[in-house]
Amino acid sequence: MENSDAKTSFILLLIGGVLTILSGLAYLSLASFFAFIPIIGTLGIGVAIVGVVSGIVMCVSGVKIKDSPKDSKTWAILGLIFSFIGWIGGAGFGIGFLLGLIGSAKAL
């Protein structure tokens, strides 16, 4: 992979991951507000945690794509998978999912 492709993938996955983390935290604050309703509160907190973890893995994937080009395909696939999983947790307000998808595809 060329250095410019790695840099572009890094930037897109990092921004997508940060947006996914922020949307997961927004869902977490909303779910904690409705925690008194058993099913909605529990389900909302679970969805929020999935979003935050997916965003973290997307950010790590972006950094690893830039740092270790020989393993870039593995990290790109991992970023792609967690971009889709992050869709459950808010998708980074919609744009985080798309940025993660494009960044991962560019690294492949």
C-alpha positions as CSV (number, residue, x, y, z in Angstrom):
1,M,0.0,0.0,0.0
2,E,1.2,3.5,-0.8
3,N,2.0,5.9,2.0
4,S,-0.7,8.3,0.8
5,D,-3.4,5.5,0.9
6,A,-2.3,4.6,4.4
7,K,-2.5,8.2,5.5
8,T,-5.9,8.6,4.0
9,S,-7.2,5.4,5.5
10,F,-5.8,6.4,8.9
11,I,-7.5,9.8,8.8
12,L,-10.9,8.4,7.7
13,L,-10.9,5.6,10.2
14,L,-9.8,7.9,13.0
15,I,-12.5,10.4,12.3
16,G,-15.1,7.7,11.8
17,G,-14.0,6.0,15.1
18,V,-14.1,9.3,17.0
19,L,-17.6,10.0,15.7
20,T,-18.7,6.5,16.6
21,I,-17.4,6.9,20.1
22,L,-19.2,10.2,20.5
23,S,-22.5,8.8,19.3
24,G,-22.0,5.8,21.6
25,L,-21.5,8.3,24.5
26,A,-24.5,10.3,23.5
27,Y,-26.6,7.1,23.5
28,L,-25.1,6.2,26.9
29,S,-26.2,9.5,28.4
30,L,-29.6,9.1,26.9
31,A,-29.9,5.5,28.1
32,S,-28.8,6.5,31.6
33,F,-31.6,9.1,31.6
34,F,-34.1,6.3,30.8
35,A,-32.5,3.7,33.1
36,F,-35.6,3.6,35.3
37,I,-37.4,1.8,32.5
38,P,-35.9,-1.7,32.8
39,I,-35.8,-2.9,29.2
40,I,-35.2,0.4,27.5
41,G,-32.4,1.4,29.9
42,T,-30.6,-1.9,29.7
43,L,-30.9,-2.3,26.0
44,G,-29.8,1.4,25.5
45,I,-26.7,0.9,27.7
46,G,-25.8,-2.2,25.8
47,V,-26.1,-0.5,22.4
48,A,-24.1,2.4,23.7
49,I,-21.3,0.2,24.9
50,V,-21.2,-1.6,21.5
51,G,-20.8,1.8,19.8
52,V,-18.0,3.0,22.1
53,V,-16.1,-0.3,21.7
54,S,-16.6,-0.3,17.9
55,G,-15.3,3.3,17.7
56,I,-12.2,2.4,19.8
57,V,-11.4,-0.6,17.5
58,M,-11.9,1.6,14.4
59,C,-9.4,4.1,15.8
60,V,-6.9,1.4,16.7
61,S,-7.3,-0.1,13.2
62,G,-6.6,3.3,11.6
63,V,-3.4,3.8,13.7
64,K,-2.2,0.2,13.0
65,I,-2.8,0.6,9.2
66,K,-0.5,3.6,9.2
67,D,2.1,2.1,11.6
68,S,2.4,-1.4,10.1
69,P,1.8,-1.4,6.4
70,K,2.5,-5.2,6.1
71,D,-0.5,-5.9,8.3
72,S,-2.7,-3.3,6.7
73,K,-5.1,-5.7,5.1
74,T,-5.8,-7.5,8.4
75,W,-6.4,-4.2,10.2
76,A,-8.5,-2.9,7.3
77,I,-10.8,-6.0,7.5
78,L,-11.1,-5.5,11.2
79,G,-11.9,-1.8,10.7
80,L,-14.5,-2.8,8.1
81,I,-16.2,-5.3,10.4
82,F,-16.3,-2.9,13.4
83,S,-17.7,-0.2,11.1
84,F,-20.6,-2.4,10.5
85,I,-20.9,-3.4,14.1
86,G,-20.7,0.2,15.0
87,W,-23.9,0.7,13.0
88,I,-25.7,-0.9,15.9
89,G,-24.2,1.6,18.4
90,G,-25.2,4.8,16.5
91,A,-23.0,4.6,13.4
92,G,-21.2,7.8,14.4
93,F,-24.2,9.9,13.6
94,G,-24.3,8.2,10.2
95,I,-21.1,9.7,8.9
96,G,-18.8,7.7,11.2
97,F,-20.0,4.5,9.6
98,L,-19.4,5.8,6.1
99,L,-16.0,7.2,6.9
100,G,-15.0,3.9,8.5
101,L,-16.3,2.0,5.5
102,I,-14.4,4.2,3.0
103,G,-11.2,4.2,5.0
104,S,-11.2,0.5,5.4
105,A,-12.0,-0.1,1.7
106,K,-9.2,2.3,0.7
107,A,-6.7,0.3,2.8
108,L,-7.8,-2.9,1.0
